[in-house]
Amino acid sequence: MSEPVYTTAEIRAIEQFALSQAKPAYLMEKAGLAAAQIIRDQVLKGPHRNILILAGPGNNGGDAFVAARYLKEWGNRVTVVFAAQPERQPHDAAQARQAWLAIGGEIVPDIPNDGQNWDAIVDGLFGIGLDPSRQRAIEDPYRRWIDAVNSIRIPVVALDIPSGLGSDDGCIYGTAIRASLTVTFIGLKAGLYTHFGPEYCGRIILCHLDIAPASIAEPHIWLLDQCHALSSLPPRRCANSHKGSYGNVAILGGSNGMIGAALLAGRAALHLGAGRVYLGLLADPAPTVDLVQPELMLRPPASLLALHPLNCLIVGPGLGQSELALSWLDQALNSAATVILDADALNLIARHAVLRKKLGQRMAATILTPHPAEAARLLSTDTATVQHDRMTAAYQIAQQFHCHVVLKGAGSICCFPDGSHYLNTSGNPGLSTAGTGDVLTGMIGALIAQGLHANQALLLAVFLHGTAADRWVSRHDGPVGMTASEIIPEARTILNQWIYREA
């Protein structure tokens, strides 16, 4: 199983249960020790280092004081910055501060400006203390400290979650620590993996602290990683097979000026293993052959809807929002096949109540693949609202339309009608280019054609899509200039490696 992810409220409930079973200070001691060991072994990599530790006013600051104590006892030079009122500290954090002072540790009220060269900085300001119900922009002196840390090019370790980053939503509240490593406690937090999380957290190490969170709070959010992706692979191909063995995909779209979107989706479906791929192009005049990929079968749109058998119908790549597009989408929603809706198909649904109702009443599986702006239109809100709470937005779309949904973006979120969420861990900024969504749609369709259920195909395609982009980046020293069509051969290679990895 992949690792479960928890909301702030769930983590707090787990903490309270754990505290009821052991001395509260013991949990803080374990967290600080675990962090100190990781900092010593994976960041400092040697004795007698200079370490700057920022301790906040709450329990995250208590964790920082514990870590400081151990790092000092191991022979490092540790400077702790603490500006809160000691009498307002929680009891356990106050005890941790006293234990730091008892071994001769010193506290300074501001980051020293003496030109000292630090080997590492530890962020123990807030953790999940900025909970969703009370989040507001960080104020001075903490804002000034965070901005100062972000201007220094040395390893920065965040305790639990980078200060200023929303633990549920991945939003930035005024400013946030840019960590190179985040040591998170008890369970993973959603904000580490979506929106700004992947940019601000760096590498993530989870310390369970001998707590089994899944035994206390039943998870409904999971990481979408390679472990999970490999559990949903299509079967190996056998010698006694033919093109009909691997299913049929039809793609409806490609209006004037946007034929390329449909072609990208079709090529992705073909290269990811669909037996037959049909394209119904709305352009007038429409090409009758794809000279780059002549295996694609270009047909009039009407013939697509009459295909039998049909495993998957994709509507949206390059569709446009004309009356003709609206008519074809309305007819496509009658299909008994699994339907994937992307791009302008989503925009048309957002504009027409009749289509929204029809979509919600479909009996066959439906997959929606919105980016944040399309999600905002579906939910009659704005993009900022969607991005402020991506988890909720994905859930609302899944519930409203009784569909499987991937809300694309940094840390794409897959959500199913049963309320389960999956946070994707693959991908990079190179995907921020035209056509990558069309490629993803074609990949999902290919996997459905090969027999995967809608939820399996969605999760595997989303992770594989990002992994293919990561593989491309590793071969080209960076994401600049990656194109959508270059993802397709990478994805094909990786999928074959995964399927035949034991051969």
C-alpha positions in Angstrom: 0.0 0.0 0.0 1.1 3.5 -0.6 1.5 5.9 2.3 -1.7 7.5 3.8 -2.0 11.3 4.0 -3.9 13.2 6.7 -5.6 16.5 7.3 -4.6 18.8 10.1 -7.7 17.9 12.0 -6.9 14.2 11.7 -3.2 14.7 12.8 -4.4 16.6 15.8 -6.8 13.8 16.7 -4.0 11.2 16.3 -1.7 13.3 18.5 -4.4 13.6 21.2 -4.9 9.9 21.2 -1.1 9.2 21.4 -0.7 11.8 24.2 -3.4 10.0 26.2 -1.4 6.8 26.0 2.0 8.2 27.0 3.6 11.2 28.7 3.1 14.3 26.4 6.7 15.4 26.8 7.8 11.9 25.6 6.3 12.5 22.1 8.0 15.9 21.8 11.3 14.3 22.9 11.0 11.6 20.2 10.2 14.1 17.5 13.1 16.4 18.4 15.5 13.4 18.6 14.3 11.9 15.3 14.8 15.3 13.6 18.3 15.8 15.2 19.4 12.4 14.0 18.3 13.0 10.5 20.0 16.4 10.5 23.2 14.9 11.8 23.3 12.0 9.5 21.9 13.4 6.2 22.6 17.1 6.3 25.6 17.9 8.5 27.6 14.8 7.6 30.3 15.6 10.1 30.9 17.0 13.7 31.4 20.5 15.0 29.0 22.3 12.6 27.4 25.7 12.9 23.6 25.4 13.1 21.0 28.1 13.3 17.6 27.0 14.8 14.5 29.1 14.6 12.1 28.2 17.5 8.5 29.3 17.4 6.0 30.0 20.1 4.2 26.6 20.1 4.9 22.9 20.1 6.8 23.1 16.8 9.2 25.4 18.7 9.4 22.8 21.5 10.5 20.2 18.9 13.1 22.6 17.8 14.5 23.1 21.3 14.7 19.3 21.7 16.6 19.0 18.4 18.9 21.8 19.4 19.7 20.1 22.7 20.8 16.9 21.0 22.7 18.6 18.3 24.7 20.6 20.9 25.3 17.5 23.0 26.8 15.9 19.9 29.4 18.6 19.6 27.9 21.1 17.2 27.7 24.9 17.7 24.0 25.7 17.9 22.3 29.1 18.0 18.6 29.2 18.9 16.5 32.2 17.9 13.4 32.6 20.0 11.3 35.8 20.3 8.0 34.6 21.9 6.9 35.3 25.4 8.0 32.3 27.5 5.0 32.4 29.8 2.7 31.9 26.8 4.4 28.7 25.6 2.6 25.4 25.9 3.7 23.4 28.9 5.7 20.8 26.9 7.4 23.4 24.8 8.3 25.4 27.9 9.9 22.3 29.4 11.9 21.7 26.2 13.2 25.3 26.4 14.2 24.9 30.0 16.0 21.6 29.2 17.9 23.5 26.5 18.9 26.2 28.9 19.9 23.6 31.5 22.7 22.2 29.3 24.1 25.7 28.8 22.2 26.5 25.6 21.7 30.1 24.8 18.7 32.0 23.2 19.0 35.1 21.1 16.0 37.2 20.2 16.9 37.7 16.5 19.0 36.2 13.8 22.6 37.3 14.4 24.1 39.6 11.9 27.7 38.9 12.7 28.7 37.3 9.4 28.8 33.8 10.9 28.7 31.0 8.3 26.0 28.5 9.1 26.2 24.9 7.9 22.4 24.4 8.2 19.3 26.1 9.4 16.4 24.4 11.1 12.9 25.8 10.8 10.9 25.1 14.0 8.6 28.1 13.9 5.0 26.9 13.3 4.6 23.5 11.7 0.9 22.7 11.5 0.3 25.5 14.0 -1.1 27.6 11.1 -4.3 25.5 11.0 -6.9 26.1 8.3 -9.5 27.7 10.6 -7.1 30.4 11.9 -4.6 30.9 9.1 -3.4 34.5 8.4 -0.4 36.0 6.9 2.8 35.6 9.0 3.9 38.8 10.6 7.2 40.2 11.9 9.6 39.2 13.2 8.8 35.8 11.8 8.2 37.1 8.3 11.6 38.8 8.4 13.3 35.7 9.6 11.8 33.6 6.9 12.7 36.0 4.2 16.3 36.1 5.6 16.5 32.3 5.6 15.3 32.1 2.1 18.0 34.4 0.9 20.8 32.1 2.3 21.9 29.3 0.0 22.6 26.5 2.6 20.6 23.4 3.6 17.3 24.3 5.4 15.4 21.7 7.3 11.8 22.2 8.2 10.2 20.4 11.1 6.8 18.9 10.3 6.0 21.3 7.4 7.8 24.5 6.2 6.5 27.5 8.3 4.0 29.5 6.3 2.9 26.6 4.1 -0.7 25.5 4.7 -0.7 21.9 5.9 -4.0 21.1 4.3 -4.0 23.3 1.1 -0.3 23.9 0.2 -1.1 27.7 0.2 1.5 30.3 1.2 0.4 32.5 4.0 2.3 35.7 3.4 5.7 34.0 3.1 7.1 30.5 3.7 10.3 28.7 4.4 11.8 27.1 1.3 13.2 23.9 2.7 15.6 21.5 1.1 14.4 18.8 3.5 11.2 18.5 5.5 11.1 16.1 8.5 7.4 15.5 9.1 6.0 13.7 12.1 3.3 11.0 12.7 1.8 11.1 9.2 2.1 12.9 5.9 0.2 16.1 5.3 -1.7 17.0 2.1 -0.1 20.4 1.9 3.4 18.8 1.4 2.3 17.4 -1.9 0.0 19.8 -3.7 -0.1 23.5 -4.9 3.1 25.1 -3.5 4.1 22.1 -1.4 6.3 20.4 -3.9 8.2 23.7 -4.5 8.7 24.5 -0.8 9.2 21.2 1.0 12.2 19.7 -0.8 12.8 16.0 0.1 10.4 14.7 2.6 11.2 12.2 5.4 8.4 10.8 7.5 9.0 9.9 11.2 6.0 7.9 12.6 7.4 8.3 16.2 6.2 4.7 16.8 2.6 5.7 16.2 0.4 3.8 13.7 -1.9 6.6 12.6 -4.0 4.4 10.3 -5.1 2.4 13.4 -6.4 5.6 15.0 -7.9 7.6 12.0 -9.0 5.7 8.9 -7.3 7.4 6.0 -9.1 8.6 2.9 -6.2 10.3 1.2 -3.2 8.5 -0.2 0.0 9.2 -2.0 0.0 8.3 -5.7 3.5 6.9 -6.1 5.2 4.1 -8.0 4.1 1.5 -5.5 0.5 2.3 -6.2 1.0 2.7 -10.0 2.6 -0.8 -10.3 -0.5 -2.3 -8.7 -2.7 -1.2 -11.6 -0.7 -2.3 -14.7 -2.5 -3.8 -17.7 -1.8 -7.5 -18.3 1.2 -8.6 -20.4 0.5 -9.2 -24.0 0.2 -12.9 -25.1 1.1 -14.4 -28.4 -2.5 -15.5 -29.1 -3.9 -12.0 -29.4 -5.0 -9.5 -32.0 -5.8 -5.8 -32.2 -9.3 -6.4 -30.8 -7.8 -7.8 -27.7 -6.6 -4.4 -26.6 -9.6 -2.4 -27.1 -10.9 0.6 -29.0 -10.6 4.3 -28.2 -12.5 7.0 -30.0 -11.5 10.7 -29.7 -13.9 13.5 -30.6 -12.4 17.0 -31.1 -10.0 18.8 -33.3 -12.0 21.8 -34.6 -10.4 24.4 -36.9 -7.1 25.5 -35.6 -7.0 22.9 -32.9 -6.5 19.6 -34.8 -3.1 19.1 -33.0 -4.8 18.5 -29.7 -6.8 15.6 -31.0 -3.8 14.1 -32.8 -1.7 14.3 -29.6 -4.4 12.4 -27.7 -4.7 9.9 -30.4 -1.0 9.3 -30.7 -0.7 8.9 -26.9 -3.5 6.3 -26.9 -1.9 4.4 -29.7 1.6 4.3 -28.2 0.3 3.4 -24.8 -1.2 0.2 -26.2 -4.8 0.7 -27.4 -5.6 -1.8 -30.2 -7.5 0.7 -32.4 -7.7 4.5 -32.1 -10.3 6.5 -34.0 -10.4 10.3 -34.4 -13.5 12.2 -35.3 -12.4 15.7 -36.2 -14.7 18.7 -36.3 -12.5 20.8 -38.6 -13.8 21.7 -42.0 -12.2 20.5 -44.1 -10.8 17.7 -41.9 -7.7 15.7 -42.8 -8.3 12.1 -43.7 -5.0 10.8 -42.5 -2.3 11.6 -40.0 0.9 11.4 -42.1 3.0 11.2 -38.9 0.9 8.5 -37.4 -1.0 6.8 -40.2 -2.2 4.0 -37.9 -4.8 6.5 -36.5 -8.2 6.1 -38.2 -9.7 9.4 -39.0 -13.5 9.3 -39.4 -16.5 11.6 -39.5 -17.7 12.3 -36.0 -21.0 10.6 -36.5 -19.3 7.3 -37.3 -17.4 7.4 -34.0 -20.6 7.4 -31.9 -21.8 4.4 -33.9 -18.7 2.3 -33.2 -19.2 -1.1 -31.6 -17.5 -2.3 -29.5 -16.1 0.9 -28.0 -14.2 0.8 -24.7 -13.5 4.5 -24.2 -14.8 7.7 -25.8 -12.7 10.9 -25.3 -14.4 14.2 -25.9 -12.7 17.6 -25.7 -9.1 17.9 -27.1 -9.4 20.8 -29.5 -13.2 20.5 -29.5 -14.0 24.2 -29.4 -17.3 25.7 -28.0 -19.3 26.0 -31.2 -22.9 24.9 -31.5 -21.7 21.9 -33.5 -19.3 21.0 -30.6 -22.2 21.3 -28.2 -24.3 19.0 -30.2 -21.7 16.3 -30.5 -20.9 16.5 -26.7 -24.6 16.1 -25.9 -24.7 12.9 -28.1 -21.5 11.6 -26.6 -22.9 11.7 -23.1 -25.4 9.0 -24.2 -22.5 6.6 -24.8 -22.5 3.3 -22.9 -18.7 3.4 -23.0 -16.4 5.0 -20.4 -16.2 8.7 -21.3 -13.3 11.0 -20.6 -14.1 14.7 -20.7 -11.3 17.3 -21.2 -10.7 20.9 -22.2 -13.6 22.5 -24.0 -16.0 19.6 -23.2 -15.6 20.7 -19.6 -16.2 24.4 -20.5 -19.3 23.5 -22.4 -20.6 21.5 -19.4 -19.9 24.4 -17.1 -22.0 26.7 -19.4 -25.0 24.4 -19.9 -27.2 23.1 -17.1 -28.7 20.5 -19.3 -25.3 18.9 -19.9 -24.4 19.1 -16.2 -27.6 17.2 -15.4 -27.0 14.7 -18.1 -23.5 14.1 -17.0 -24.5 13.5 -13.4 -27.0 10.9 -14.5 -24.7 8.8 -16.6 -24.5 5.1 -15.6 -21.2 4.3 -17.2 -17.9 5.6 -15.7 -16.9 9.2 -16.5 -13.5 10.8 -16.0 -13.0 14.6 -15.9 -9.5 16.1 -16.3 -9.8 19.8 -15.4 -7.0 22.3 -14.8 -7.8 24.8 -12.1 -9.5 27.3 -14.4 -11.8 24.6 -15.8 -12.5 23.3 -12.4 -13.5 26.9 -11.3 -16.0 27.1 -14.2 -17.5 23.7 -13.3 -17.9 24.9 -9.7 -19.1 28.4 -10.6 -16.2 30.0 -8.7 -12.8 31.4 -9.6 -9.4 29.9 -10.0 -8.0 31.4 -6.8 -10.7 29.7 -4.8 -10.0 26.4 -6.4 -6.3 26.7 -5.8 -6.8 27.8 -2.2 -8.4 24.4 -1.4 -7.6 22.0 -4.2 -8.7 19.0 -2.1 -12.2 20.3 -1.6 -12.5 21.4 -5.2 -11.6 17.9 -6.5 -14.1 16.4 -4.1 -16.9 18.7 -5.0 -16.5 17.9 -8.7 -16.4 14.2 -8.1 -19.6 14.4 -6.0 -21.5 16.8 -8.1 -21.0 14.9 -11.3 -20.6 11.4 -9.8 -17.3 11.0 -11.7 -13.6 10.3 -11.3 -11.6 13.5 -11.5 -8.0 14.6 -11.7 -7.5 18.2 -10.8 -4.3 19.0 -12.7 -1.4 21.2 -11.4 1.5 20.8 -9.0 0.6 17.7 -7.0 -2.3 16.7 -9.2 -5.2 15.4 -7.1 -7.3 12.4 -8.2 -10.6 12.0 -6.5 -13.3 9.3 -6.8 -17.0 9.4 -6.0 -16.4 7.5 -2.8 -14.4 10.5 -1.5 -11.0 8.9 -1.7 -8.2 11.2 -2.8 -4.7 10.5 -4.3 -1.9 13.0 -4.4 0.4 12.5 -7.3 4.1 12.6 -6.6 5.5 12.6 -10.1 6.0 15.5 -12.7 7.9 18.7 -13.0 7.5 22.3 -14.4 8.2 21.0 -17.9 4.6 19.8 -18.1 3.5 23.5 -18.1 3.3 23.5 -21.9 0.5 23.2 -24.5 -0.7 19.7 -25.3 0.4 17.8 -22.2 -3.2 17.5 -21.0 -4.2 16.0 -24.3 -1.4 13.4 -24.0 -2.6 12.5 -20.5 -6.2 12.1 -21.8 -5.0 9.7 -24.5 -3.0 7.7 -22.0 -6.0 7.2 -19.7 -8.1 6.1 -22.7 -5.5 3.5 -23.8 -5.4 2.0 -20.3 -9.2 1.7 -20.2 -9.2 0.1 -23.6 -6.8 -2.5 -22.2 -9.2 -3.5 -19.5 -8.4 -1.3 -16.5 -11.2 0.2 -14.5 -11.6 4.0 -14.6 -10.0 4.5 -11.2 -7.1 2.3 -12.0 -6.5 3.8 -15.4 -6.7 7.3 -14.1 -4.2 6.7 -11.3 -1.7 4.8 -13.4 -1.9 7.4 -16.3 -1.4 10.4 -14.0 1.6 8.9 -12.3 3.1 7.5 -15.6 2.6 10.9 -17.3 4.6 12.7 -14.6 7.2 10.0 -14.5 7.7 10.2 -18.3 8.2 14.0 -17.9 10.7 13.3 -15.1 12.6 10.8 -17.2 12.8 13.4 -20.1 14.1 16.0 -17.7 16.8 13.7 -16.3 18.1 13.1 -19.9 18.1 16.8 -20.9 19.4 18.5 -17.7 16.2 20.4 -17.0 12.6 21.0 -18.0 13.0 23.9 -20.4 11.7 23.2 -23.8 10.0 19.8 -23.2 7.1 19.4 -25.6 4.0 17.3 -25.2 4.8 14.9 -28.0 8.1 14.1 -26.3 6.3 12.6 -23.3 4.7 9.9 -25.4 7.7 7.8 -26.3 9.1 8.1 -22.7 5.8 6.9 -21.3 5.7 3.9 -23.7 9.2 2.9 -22.7 8.5 3.2 -18.9 5.2 1.3 -19.2 6.9 -1.6 -21.0 9.6 -1.7 -18.4 7.0 -1.8 -15.6 4.9 -4.5 -17.2 7.8 -6.7 -18.1 10.1 -5.9 -15.1 10.1 -9.5 -13.9 10.8 -11.0 -17.3 
